[in-house]
Amino acid sequence: MKFYILTILPKYFDGPLSVGILGKAVERGDVKIEIINIRDFAEDLHKTVDDLPYGGGGGMVLKPEPIVKAIESIINPERKQRVIAMTPAGRLLNQKIVKELSEYEEIIILCGRYEGIDERILEHFCEDLISIGDYILTGGEPAAAVLIDAVSRYVPGVVGNRKCVEEDSFSRGLLDYPQWTRPAVFRGISVPEVLLSGNHKEIRKWRMMKTIERTLKRRPEIIREELLTQEELESLKKLKENSSVKK
């Protein structure tokens, strides 16, 4: 898979895309990333990429001309591509969208700055608008890094154990179960006995219950009952009943 990043701050990506699992995937060629400086497509002497907003108001707006030229320099009808703008006005990123985007060969990501991007770009030259949360960043670059990291995990070879990707939190509308490691006792706090028992059947059942319990307590809105097994549905029902009794 290949990602194109359209930005006015190309140096921003020197760090986050060159370390860890993603950095190794880039080194191997499993993931390709090309950073494109929007200023390179500005034709005036000062390489201007922004201007004052029509109608007045504070801040500057990214101009359409250099952005369109940058996008058109990449578009290839023979490739399965998706042009995305990172903007607070976009649909909220979730695991379903991440998986959907992983089916593309190439993703073109436009990073906003200042007061935003000329609306004509968003309406007519981008196929998707995506937000990573209901808060404001200084620009779309951090959001682009998040999107690339999340989508790349679905690319074959990026994560060694493919099963880990399929069982990740949110993949089936459930948070992951809690994890512990050595030592078994830390400052008087012990690891749950079941995890030390060696009884894998009981461990599996305990983890399933904890997964549902944690999701019900912390993120009940993400639960997708249609994706749960019969055993999980029964556990969910039991936990809901116990919860209502306590109230």
Secondary structure, 3 states (H helix, E strand, C coil): CEEEEEECCHHHHHCCCCCHHHHHHHHHCCCEEEEEEHHHHCCCCCCCCEECCCCCCCCCEECHHHHHHHHHCCCCCCCCEEEEEEEEEEEECCHHHHHHHCCCCEEEEEECECCCECHHHHHHCCCEEEECCCCCCCECHHHHHHHHHHHHCCCCCCCCCHHHHHCCCCCCCCCCCCCCCCCCEECCEECCHHHHCCCHHHHHHHHHHHHHHHHHHHCHHHCCHHHCCHHHHHHHHHHHHHHHHHC
